Amino acid sequence: MTDETPKKPGRMWRRWVLFGVPIGGAAAAFIAGIVFWGGFNTAMEATNTLDFCISCHEMRENVFKEYEHTIHHENRSGVQATCSDCHVPDPWVHKMVRKVQASKELYGKLVGTIDTREKFEEERLRLATNVWTAMKKTDSRECRNCHTIESMNPRFQKPRARQQHLTAMETGQTCIDCHKGIAHSDVRSRAPEELIEALETPNPAHIKEVPQSFLDGLAYIEKVEAEEAAAAAKAAQAAEAAVEARIAAAVDAALSESEPAPATEGPDGAIDWSAITPVTVGLFYPGQTPWEWVLNGKEHGGARAFTKGGDQCSVCHAKETAAMGAKMVSGEKAEPTPIPGKRGAVDVAIQAAHDADNLYLRLRWKDGGHAPVPFVDGGMMDPENPVKLAMMIVGSGVERANQAGCWASCHMDSRTMPNTPESLGDLDAALGGHGYVQKYIPNSRTDIEIRGRSRPAGGWDLLRDEGELKAFLESDTFMDFTRLDASGNARRGYLLERRHEDAGHPVDGSMVREGDTWTAVLVRPLAATAPGQIAIEPGKVYTVGFALHDDHAAARFHHVSLDLRLALDDASVELNAVAP
């Protein structure tokens, strides 16, 4: 061994050094790392608490007050989602990125960007848009920390929610598309239409396979609801038969004590209504929600499903007519002039039958009493008519006929609507000579302004020429309507550029009130014998709608149905006209 040969470290040195690093130093560094990480993580978690978030008055006096009484703050289960649950990602890397981004808010605090309520309102849409955009990009990641759409069971959801969640999985929609304003004031209506369109367009990357558990739950609840509806219909039919029996007994008793009166037969002839199961249809108060409102995504959250997805109005709303009517009749939504005491919905039992020549419809509903109209002298809009009933059969050529039913005939510039014109000028005669705009179908105008940008929403004065209107009559592009008043006077005509009640179409009907129940019967030929009439033929399905002006109502202050299907001897539709 030469002098140049390095000496081996002693045993004691090797005992305290590992890979060239003193063990003591490594242990100290390890402990320091734990302490640092623990302190760093504790600090991070401290900035995620509700108390930290509302420690500045900008948050405490604005968004916190809005959040304080929402379902995410207080609920029956006691599970609370605080600020960080919705606004701070859970994955560590994304969380750090968000914390760095949030550091910019310190500058805003220093310069007072939103230190007053007025400043906050000015910036609110920008701030909300930032959150909406981030959630859209991540498929609402923070929402899905608690809510996974694949784990939802439609058995416990309302009908509209079931449909929307199914559509979301199939098309690539995400939570924030529909749930803006869930914890704070909703400013969606203040956003430009282009922004809403971009933010709410489904993203194919977010499409999810519909779990079998969801489909099983959907099938189960639909079966249960169908059985409940059948049981309710059977009970209603039994009650109807009992009422008819009592009436017959009372008539027989009266006749036995007096001279018999000449036998009379109603317009429904020999139809045995007790043998036909009634269908209960919910008519609701629509407020100011005309065609333009339906198509406007800023006003109507379901506009995309309607215009892009082709959904019928009834897909989302068929089982919530009472709730919708209550909201609008109270003035909570889309009604600037509520009538105190007016009911929001009316359940109408409808029976349908036919013979070789005619269609027979029988409708029954309870009278709702009188609610005086505060902005009309005498409290009655139509003193001479306590009740008016209308039915419209929608021609196949009418725009979105199978989706909306008769809704397409109500417009923002019709009588008593916000944009009704002060004068019709030279068009008054062409529009019926009444001095106001009647119902009309969209096809009858060259254009319909939906959003009120270039002109007021509607299209009353953009009338097509007579040749085009005549062609519509020949191509099933109109609505065949029947109207019946409390005296039993029936009129039938068609709806195109206006209401043509003077068309002279054959129709018969009757209406009586027995106690608190109204009964209306409509009879019209199956065949069409003139322009403006729709023939009811076997094997075809027709979209229909009903409107009820009760309590001396007029114009838009009525109750209406959603789109319904009518056919002859077809059990798959809501209104199945059966042969006696």
C-alpha positions as CSV (number, residue, x, y, z in Angstrom):
1,M,0.0,0.0,0.0
2,T,1.4,3.3,-1.0
3,D,1.0,6.7,0.6
4,E,-1.4,7.7,-2.2
5,T,-4.0,5.1,-1.3
6,P,-7.0,6.8,0.4
7,K,-7.7,5.7,3.9
8,K,-11.1,4.1,4.6
9,P,-13.4,6.1,6.9
10,G,-13.5,4.8,10.4
11,R,-16.3,2.7,11.7
12,M,-17.7,5.5,13.8
13,W,-17.8,7.8,10.8
14,R,-19.5,5.2,8.6
15,R,-22.1,4.7,11.4
16,W,-23.2,8.4,11.2
17,V,-23.1,9.0,7.4
18,L,-25.5,7.6,4.8
19,F,-24.7,8.0,1.1
20,G,-22.3,10.8,2.0
21,V,-24.9,12.7,4.0
22,P,-24.7,12.9,7.8
23,I,-27.6,10.9,9.2
24,G,-28.2,13.6,11.8
25,G,-28.5,16.3,9.1
26,A,-30.8,14.1,7.1
27,A,-33.0,13.5,10.1
28,A,-33.1,17.2,10.8
29,A,-34.0,18.0,7.2
30,F,-36.7,15.4,7.2
31,I,-38.2,16.7,10.4
32,A,-38.0,20.2,9.1
33,G,-39.7,19.1,5.9
34,I,-42.5,17.6,7.9
35,V,-42.9,20.7,10.0
36,F,-42.8,22.9,6.9
37,W,-45.3,20.8,5.0
38,G,-47.6,20.6,8.1
39,G,-47.4,24.4,8.5
40,F,-47.9,25.0,4.8
41,N,-50.8,22.6,4.6
42,T,-52.3,24.1,7.8
43,A,-52.0,27.6,6.3
44,M,-53.6,26.4,3.0
45,E,-56.5,24.8,4.9
46,A,-56.9,27.9,7.0
47,T,-57.5,29.9,3.8
48,N,-60.2,27.4,2.8
49,T,-62.4,28.1,5.8
50,L,-65.7,30.0,5.6
51,D,-64.4,32.4,8.4
52,F,-61.4,33.3,6.3
53,C,-63.4,33.8,3.2
54,I,-65.8,36.3,4.8
55,S,-63.1,38.0,6.9
56,C,-63.2,40.9,4.4
57,H,-66.4,42.9,4.1
58,E,-66.5,42.6,0.3
59,M,-67.4,38.9,0.7
60,R,-69.3,39.2,4.0
61,E,-71.7,41.9,2.9
62,N,-72.3,40.7,-0.7
63,V,-72.0,37.1,-1.7
64,F,-72.2,35.6,1.8
65,K,-75.5,37.3,2.5
66,E,-76.9,35.7,-0.7
67,Y,-75.4,32.3,0.1
68,E,-76.5,32.4,3.8
69,H,-80.0,30.9,3.3
70,T,-79.5,28.7,0.3
71,I,-79.6,24.9,0.2
72,H,-75.8,24.8,0.3
73,H,-75.7,26.7,3.6
74,E,-78.6,25.2,5.6
75,N,-80.7,22.1,4.8
76,R,-82.4,19.2,6.4
77,S,-79.4,16.9,6.4
78,G,-76.9,19.4,7.9
79,V,-74.3,19.0,5.2
80,Q,-72.8,22.4,4.3
81,A,-70.8,23.3,1.2
82,T,-68.7,26.4,2.0
83,C,-66.9,28.7,-0.3
84,S,-63.8,26.5,-0.9
85,D,-66.0,23.4,-1.7
86,C,-67.2,25.2,-4.8
87,H,-64.4,27.6,-5.7
88,V,-61.2,25.7,-4.7
89,P,-60.2,22.5,-6.6
90,D,-59.5,19.4,-4.5
91,P,-56.6,18.0,-6.5
92,W,-53.4,19.5,-5.2
93,V,-51.9,20.8,-8.4
94,H,-55.1,22.5,-9.4
95,K,-55.5,23.8,-5.9
96,M,-52.1,25.5,-6.0
97,V,-52.9,27.0,-9.4
98,R,-56.1,28.4,-7.9
99,K,-54.3,29.8,-4.9
100,V,-51.8,31.6,-7.1
101,Q,-54.7,33.0,-9.2
102,A,-56.4,34.2,-6.0
103,S,-53.3,36.2,-5.1
104,K,-54.4,38.7,-7.7
105,E,-57.5,39.4,-5.5
106,L,-55.2,40.9,-2.9
107,Y,-54.4,43.7,-5.3
108,G,-58.2,44.2,-5.9
109,K,-58.6,44.4,-2.1
110,L,-55.8,47.1,-1.9
111,V,-57.2,49.3,-4.6
112,G,-60.9,48.8,-3.7
113,T,-62.1,47.2,-6.9
114,I,-65.4,46.0,-5.2
115,D,-65.3,47.7,-1.8
116,T,-68.8,49.1,-2.2
117,R,-72.1,47.4,-3.1
118,E,-72.3,49.6,-6.3
119,K,-68.8,48.6,-7.4
120,F,-69.6,45.0,-6.7
121,E,-72.7,45.0,-8.8
122,E,-70.8,46.6,-11.7
123,E,-68.3,43.8,-11.6
124,R,-70.7,41.0,-10.7
125,L,-71.3,39.7,-14.3
126,R,-67.5,39.6,-15.0
127,L,-66.8,37.7,-11.8
128,A,-69.7,35.3,-12.4
129,T,-68.5,34.7,-16.0
130,N,-65.0,33.8,-14.7
131,V,-66.5,31.1,-12.5
132,W,-69.0,29.8,-15.1
133,T,-66.1,29.6,-17.7
134,A,-63.8,27.7,-15.2
135,M,-66.6,25.3,-14.3
136,K,-67.5,24.7,-17.9
137,K,-63.9,23.8,-18.8
138,T,-63.6,21.3,-15.9
139,D,-67.0,19.6,-16.4
140,S,-68.1,21.3,-13.1
141,R,-65.4,19.5,-11.2
142,E,-66.1,21.1,-7.8
143,C,-69.8,20.3,-8.1
144,R,-68.9,16.6,-8.8
145,N,-66.9,16.4,-5.6
146,C,-70.3,15.9,-4.0
147,H,-72.8,15.3,-6.8
148,T,-72.0,12.7,-9.4
149,I,-74.7,12.5,-12.0
150,E,-74.0,8.8,-12.6
151,S,-75.0,8.0,-9.0
152,M,-78.3,9.9,-9.1
153,N,-81.4,7.8,-8.9
154,P,-84.4,9.3,-10.8
155,R,-86.8,7.6,-8.4
156,F,-86.2,10.5,-6.0
157,Q,-86.2,13.3,-8.6
158,K,-88.9,15.4,-10.0
159,P,-89.9,14.6,-13.6
160,R,-88.1,17.6,-15.1
161,A,-84.9,16.9,-13.2
162,R,-84.9,13.2,-14.4
163,Q,-85.2,14.3,-18.1
164,Q,-82.6,17.0,-17.8
165,H,-80.0,14.7,-16.1
166,L,-80.6,12.0,-18.7
167,T,-80.2,14.6,-21.5
168,A,-77.0,16.0,-19.8
169,M,-75.4,12.6,-19.9
170,E,-76.4,11.9,-23.4
171,T,-75.4,15.3,-24.9
172,G,-72.5,16.4,-22.8
173,Q,-74.0,19.0,-20.6
174,T,-72.6,19.8,-17.3
175,C,-73.9,21.1,-13.9
176,I,-73.2,24.8,-14.4
177,D,-75.1,24.8,-17.7
178,C,-78.4,24.8,-15.7
179,H,-77.4,25.6,-12.1
180,K,-76.1,29.2,-12.4
181,G,-77.2,31.2,-9.4
182,I,-77.6,28.1,-7.1
183,A,-75.8,29.8,-4.2
184,H,-75.7,33.5,-5.2
185,S,-78.0,35.9,-7.1
186,D,-78.5,34.8,-10.6
187,V,-77.1,37.3,-13.2
188,R,-77.6,35.0,-16.2
189,S,-80.2,37.3,-17.6
190,R,-77.6,40.1,-17.7
191,A,-75.2,38.1,-19.8
192,P,-75.0,38.7,-23.6
193,E,-76.8,36.0,-25.7
194,E,-73.6,35.0,-27.4
195,L,-71.9,34.3,-24.0
196,I,-74.8,32.2,-22.9
197,E,-74.8,30.3,-26.1
198,A,-71.1,29.6,-25.8
199,L,-71.2,28.6,-22.2
200,E,-74.3,26.3,-22.4
201,T,-73.5,24.5,-25.7
202,P,-73.0,20.8,-24.8
203,N,-69.5,19.6,-24.9
204,P,-69.1,16.1,-26.5
205,A,-66.1,15.5,-24.3
206,H,-68.4,15.5,-21.3
207,I,-70.8,12.8,-22.7
208,K,-71.2,10.0,-20.1
209,E,-72.6,6.5,-20.5
210,V,-76.0,6.3,-18.8
211,P,-75.6,3.8,-15.9
212,Q,-78.0,0.9,-15.8
213,S,-78.9,1.9,-12.3
214,F,-80.2,5.2,-13.7
215,L,-82.2,3.5,-16.4
216,D,-83.6,1.0,-13.9
217,G,-84.7,3.8,-11.5
218,L,-86.3,5.7,-14.4
219,A,-88.2,2.6,-15.5
220,Y,-89.3,2.0,-11.9
221,I,-90.6,5.5,-11.2
222,E,-92.4,5.8,-14.6
223,K,-94.2,2.5,-13.9
224,V,-95.2,3.6,-10.4
225,E,-96.5,6.9,-11.8
226,A,-98.4,5.2,-14.6
227,E,-100.1,2.9,-12.0
228,E,-101.0,5.9,-9.8
229,A,-102.4,7.7,-12.8
230,A,-104.5,4.7,-13.8
231,A,-105.8,4.3,-10.3
232,A,-106.7,8.0,-10.1
233,A,-108.5,7.7,-13.5
234,K,-110.4,4.7,-12.3
235,A,-111.4,6.5,-9.1
236,A,-112.5,9.5,-11.1
237,Q,-114.5,7.3,-13.4
238,A,-116.2,5.7,-10.4
239,A,-117.0,9.0,-8.9
240,E,-118.3,10.2,-12.2
241,A,-120.6,7.2,-12.4
242,A,-121.8,7.8,-8.9
243,V,-122.7,11.4,-9.7
244,E,-124.5,10.4,-12.9
245,A,-126.5,7.8,-10.9
246,R,-127.5,10.4,-8.3
247,I,-128.5,12.9,-11.0
248,A,-130.5,10.2,-12.8
249,A,-132.2,9.2,-9.6
250,A,-133.1,12.8,-8.8
251,V,-134.5,13.3,-12.3
252,D,-136.6,10.1,-12.1
253,A,-138.0,11.2,-8.8
254,A,-138.9,14.6,-10.1
255,L,-140.5,13.2,-13.2
256,S,-142.6,10.8,-11.1
257,E,-144.2,13.7,-9.3
258,S,-144.9,15.9,-12.3
259,E,-145.9,15.7,-16.0
260,P,-143.1,14.2,-18.0
261,A,-141.2,16.7,-20.2
262,P,-140.5,16.0,-23.8
263,A,-137.3,14.0,-24.2
264,T,-134.3,15.9,-25.3
265,E,-130.9,14.8,-26.5
266,G,-127.7,16.7,-26.0
267,P,-125.1,17.2,-28.8
268,D,-123.2,14.1,-27.6
269,G,-126.2,12.0,-28.6
270,A,-126.0,8.4,-27.3
271,I,-122.4,8.5,-26.0
272,D,-122.1,6.6,-22.7
273,W,-119.5,8.8,-21.0
274,S,-119.5,6.5,-17.9
275,A,-117.8,3.9,-20.0
276,I,-114.9,6.2,-21.1
277,T,-112.0,6.7,-18.7
278,P,-111.3,10.4,-18.2
279,V,-107.8,11.9,-18.5
280,T,-106.9,14.6,-16.1
281,V,-105.1,17.5,-17.8
282,G,-103.5,20.3,-15.8
283,L,-104.2,23.8,-17.2
284,F,-102.1,26.5,-15.7
285,Y,-101.8,30.3,-15.7
286,P,-99.1,31.3,-18.2
287,G,-98.5,34.9,-17.3
288,Q,-96.5,36.8,-19.9
289,T,-94.6,33.8,-21.4
290,P,-95.4,34.0,-25.1
291,W,-93.7,32.4,-28.1
292,E,-90.8,34.9,-28.1
293,W,-90.2,34.2,-24.3
294,V,-90.1,30.4,-25.0
295,L,-87.4,30.8,-27.6
296,N,-85.3,33.3,-25.7
297,G,-82.5,31.5,-23.8
298,K,-82.0,34.4,-21.5
299,E,-85.5,34.3,-20.3
300,H,-86.4,30.6,-20.6
301,G,-83.9,28.1,-19.3
302,G,-85.4,25.3,-21.5
303,A,-85.0,27.2,-24.8
304,R,-81.9,25.2,-25.8
305,A,-83.7,21.9,-25.2
306,F,-86.6,23.2,-27.2
307,T,-84.8,24.8,-30.1
308,K,-81.7,22.6,-30.4
309,G,-82.9,19.3,-28.8
310,G,-86.4,19.3,-30.3
311,D,-88.0,18.6,-26.9
312,Q,-91.8,19.2,-26.5
313,C,-92.8,21.6,-23.8
314,S,-94.5,18.7,-22.1
315,V,-91.3,16.7,-21.8
316,C,-90.1,19.0,-19.0
317,H,-93.3,20.6,-17.7
318,A,-96.2,18.0,-17.9
319,K,-96.0,17.1,-14.3
320,E,-95.4,20.5,-12.8
321,T,-98.2,22.6,-14.2
322,A,-99.6,23.4,-10.8
323,A,-96.3,24.7,-9.5
324,M,-95.7,26.8,-12.6
325,G,-99.1,28.3,-12.5
326,A,-98.8,29.2,-8.8
327,K,-95.4,30.9,-9.4
328,M,-96.8,33.0,-12.2
329,V,-100.2,33.9,-10.9
330,S,-98.6,35.2,-7.7
331,G,-96.5,37.6,-9.7
332,E,-93.3,35.8,-8.7
333,K,-92.4,35.2,-12.3
334,A,-93.5,36.7,-15.7
335,E,-96.6,38.5,-14.4
336,P,-96.4,42.2,-13.7
337,T,-100.2,42.5,-12.8
338,P,-101.2,39.6,-10.6
339,I,-104.8,39.2,-9.6
340,P,-105.1,38.5,-5.9
341,G,-107.0,35.2,-5.2
342,K,-106.9,33.9,-8.8
343,R,-106.0,30.2,-8.9
344,G,-102.8,29.2,-10.6
345,A,-104.1,25.9,-12.1
346,V,-107.2,24.0,-13.0
347,D,-107.5,20.2,-13.3
348,V,-109.8,19.3,-16.2
349,A,-111.1,15.8,-16.8
350,I,-111.3,15.1,-20.5
351,Q,-113.1,12.3,-22.2
352,A,-112.9,11.7,-26.0
353,A,-115.0,9.5,-28.3
354,H,-115.9,9.2,-31.9
355,D,-118.4,7.6,-34.3
356,A,-118.3,7.3,-38.0
357,D,-118.9,11.0,-38.5
358,N,-118.0,13.1,-35.4
359,L,-115.4,13.7,-32.7
360,Y,-116.9,14.1,-29.2
361,L,-115.1,15.7,-26.3
362,R,-116.4,16.1,-22.8
363,L,-114.5,18.3,-20.3
364,R,-115.3,18.7,-16.6
365,W,-113.7,21.0,-14.0
366,K,-114.4,22.7,-10.7
367,D,-115.5,26.3,-10.5
368,G,-112.9,28.4,-8.7
369,G,-115.0,31.1,-7.3
370,H,-114.6,34.8,-8.0
371,A,-111.4,36.8,-7.7
372,P,-112.1,40.5,-8.5
373,V,-109.6,42.0,-11.0
374,P,-108.2,45.1,-9.3
375,F,-107.4,46.9,-12.6
376,V,-110.8,46.5,-14.2
377,D,-113.9,48.4,-13.3
378,G,-116.4,46.0,-11.7
379,G,-113.7,43.3,-11.3
380,M,-114.7,41.3,-14.4
381,M,-113.0,41.4,-17.7
382,D,-115.9,39.8,-19.6
383,P,-119.0,40.3,-17.5
384,E,-121.3,38.5,-19.9
385,N,-119.3,35.3,-20.0
386,P,-118.3,33.5,-16.8
387,V,-116.6,30.8,-18.7
388,K,-115.2,30.4,-22.2
389,L,-113.5,27.2,-23.4
390,A,-111.3,26.8,-26.5
391,M,-109.6,23.9,-28.3
392,M,-107.0,24.2,-31.0
393,I,-105.8,21.5,-33.3
394,V,-102.5,22.4,-34.7
395,G,-101.8,21.9,-38.4
396,S,-98.7,19.9,-39.3
397,G,-97.2,22.8,-41.2
398,V,-97.2,25.2,-38.2
399,E,-93.7,26.0,-37.0
400,R,-92.7,23.5,-34.2
401,A,-96.3,22.3,-34.2
402,N,-95.6,19.0,-32.5
403,Q,-93.5,20.6,-29.8
404,A,-95.5,23.5,-28.6
405,G,-99.1,22.9,-29.5
406,C,-101.0,26.2,-29.5
407,W,-98.3,28.1,-27.7
408,A,-96.9,29.3,-31.1
409,S,-100.0,31.5,-31.5
410,C,-99.3,33.7,-28.5
411,H,-96.9,36.6,-29.0
412,M,-95.2,39.4,-27.2
413,D,-97.2,42.0,-29.2
414,S,-100.6,40.5,-28.8
415,R,-103.3,42.2,-26.7
416,T,-102.4,42.8,-23.1
417,M,-98.8,41.7,-23.8
418,P,-95.8,44.1,-23.1
419,N,-95.3,45.1,-26.8
420,T,-98.9,45.5,-27.9
421,P,-98.9,48.4,-30.4
422,E,-100.9,51.5,-29.7
423,S,-102.4,51.5,-33.1
424,L,-102.5,49.0,-36.0
425,G,-102.8,51.8,-38.6
426,D,-103.5,50.5,-42.1
427,L,-103.2,46.9,-41.0
428,D,-106.2,47.1,-38.7
429,A,-108.6,45.7,-41.3
430,A,-106.3,43.0,-42.4
431,L,-105.9,41.9,-38.8
432,G,-109.6,41.7,-38.0
433,G,-110.6,45.3,-37.4
434,H,-110.6,45.0,-33.6
435,G,-108.0,47.6,-33.0
436,Y,-105.6,45.1,-31.4
437,V,-103.4,42.2,-32.4
438,Q,-105.1,38.8,-32.1
439,K,-103.3,35.4,-32.0
440,Y,-101.3,34.5,-35.0
441,I,-99.0,31.7,-36.0
442,P,-95.3,32.5,-36.7
443,N,-95.5,31.3,-40.4
444,S,-97.9,34.1,-41.2
445,R,-95.1,36.7,-40.7
446,T,-92.0,37.2,-42.7
447,D,-90.0,37.4,-39.5
448,I,-90.5,37.2,-35.7
449,E,-88.1,39.2,-33.5
450,I,-87.3,37.0,-30.6
451,R,-84.9,39.1,-28.4
452,G,-86.1,42.6,-29.0
453,R,-82.8,43.9,-30.4
454,S,-83.5,45.5,-33.7
455,R,-87.2,46.1,-32.9
456,P,-89.7,45.2,-30.2
457,A,-90.1,41.4,-29.8
458,G,-92.9,40.0,-32.0
459,G,-93.9,40.4,-35.6
460,W,-97.4,41.7,-35.8
461,D,-96.8,44.1,-38.7
462,L,-94.6,41.8,-40.8
463,L,-97.6,40.3,-42.5
464,R,-97.1,38.0,-45.5
465,D,-99.1,38.7,-48.6
466,E,-102.5,37.2,-49.4
467,G,-101.2,34.7,-51.8
468,E,-98.8,33.2,-49.2
469,L,-101.6,33.1,-46.6
470,K,-103.9,31.3,-49.0
471,A,-101.2,28.8,-49.7
472,F,-100.8,28.1,-46.0
473,L,-104.5,27.2,-45.8
474,E,-104.0,24.6,-48.5
475,S,-100.9,23.1,-46.8
476,D,-102.2,22.4,-43.3
477,T,-100.3,25.5,-41.9
478,F,-103.0,26.9,-39.6
479,M,-104.8,26.0,-36.4
480,D,-108.3,24.7,-36.4
481,F,-110.0,26.1,-33.3
482,T,-113.4,25.6,-31.6
483,R,-114.7,28.0,-28.9
484,L,-117.6,27.4,-26.5
485,D,-119.1,29.9,-24.0
486,A,-121.1,29.4,-20.8
487,S,-124.4,29.6,-22.8
488,G,-123.4,26.6,-24.9
489,N,-122.8,28.7,-28.0
490,A,-120.1,27.0,-30.1
491,R,-118.1,28.6,-32.9
492,R,-115.4,27.1,-35.0
493,G,-112.9,28.7,-37.3
494,Y,-109.1,28.8,-38.0
495,L,-106.1,30.7,-36.8
496,L,-103.5,32.0,-39.3
497,E,-102.6,35.7,-39.5
498,R,-105.5,36.3,-37.1
499,R,-108.4,34.5,-35.7
500,H,-111.1,33.7,-38.3
501,E,-114.2,33.0,-36.2
502,D,-116.5,33.8,-39.0
503,A,-115.4,30.8,-41.1
504,G,-118.7,29.0,-40.6
505,H,-117.2,25.6,-39.8
506,P,-119.7,23.0,-38.5
507,V,-119.6,22.5,-34.7
508,D,-122.0,21.9,-31.9
509,G,-121.6,22.0,-28.1
510,S,-123.2,22.6,-24.7
511,M,-122.0,23.8,-21.3
512,V,-123.8,23.5,-18.0
513,R,-122.9,24.1,-14.4
514,E,-124.1,21.6,-11.8
515,G,-123.2,22.7,-8.2
516,D,-119.5,23.6,-8.4
517,T,-118.8,21.6,-11.5
518,W,-118.8,22.8,-15.1
519,T,-119.4,20.2,-17.9
520,A,-118.7,21.1,-21.5
521,V,-119.3,19.0,-24.6
522,L,-117.8,19.7,-28.0
523,V,-118.9,18.0,-31.2
524,R,-117.2,18.5,-34.5
525,P,-117.2,16.5,-37.8
526,L,-114.2,14.2,-38.4
527,A,-114.1,15.3,-42.1
528,A,-112.8,18.6,-43.5
529,T,-115.1,20.2,-46.0
530,A,-113.5,23.6,-46.5
531,P,-110.2,25.4,-46.2
532,G,-109.1,26.1,-42.6
533,Q,-110.5,22.7,-41.4
534,I,-108.4,19.8,-40.2
535,A,-109.7,16.3,-40.8
536,I,-109.4,13.8,-38.0
537,E,-108.4,10.5,-39.6
538,P,-107.7,7.0,-38.3
539,G,-104.0,6.2,-37.9
540,K,-102.9,9.9,-37.5
541,V,-101.9,11.7,-34.3
542,Y,-102.8,15.4,-33.8
543,T,-101.3,18.0,-31.5
544,V,-103.9,19.9,-29.6
545,G,-104.2,22.5,-26.9
546,F,-106.9,23.8,-24.6
547,A,-107.6,27.3,-23.0
548,L,-110.0,28.1,-20.3
549,H,-111.2,31.6,-19.5
550,D,-112.9,31.1,-16.2
551,D,-114.2,33.7,-13.7
552,H,-115.1,36.2,-16.5
553,A,-111.5,36.3,-17.8
554,A,-110.3,37.6,-21.1
555,A,-107.2,37.8,-23.3
556,R,-104.1,36.3,-21.7
557,F,-105.6,36.0,-18.2
558,H,-106.6,32.4,-18.8
559,H,-105.4,28.8,-18.0
560,V,-103.9,26.8,-20.8
561,S,-102.6,23.3,-21.4
562,L,-99.3,22.2,-22.7
563,D,-99.1,20.2,-26.0
564,L,-101.3,17.1,-26.0
565,R,-101.8,14.3,-28.5
566,L,-105.2,13.3,-29.9
567,A,-106.0,10.3,-32.0
568,L,-108.7,7.8,-32.9
569,D,-108.5,4.4,-31.1
570,D,-104.8,4.9,-30.1
571,A,-104.1,4.1,-26.5
572,S,-100.5,5.5,-26.8
573,V,-101.7,9.2,-26.8
574,E,-103.1,11.3,-24.0
575,L,-106.5,11.9,-25.6
576,N,-107.6,8.6,-27.1
577,A,-111.0,9.1,-28.8
578,V,-112.7,5.6,-28.6
579,A,-115.6,4.3,-30.5
580,P,-118.6,3.7,-28.3
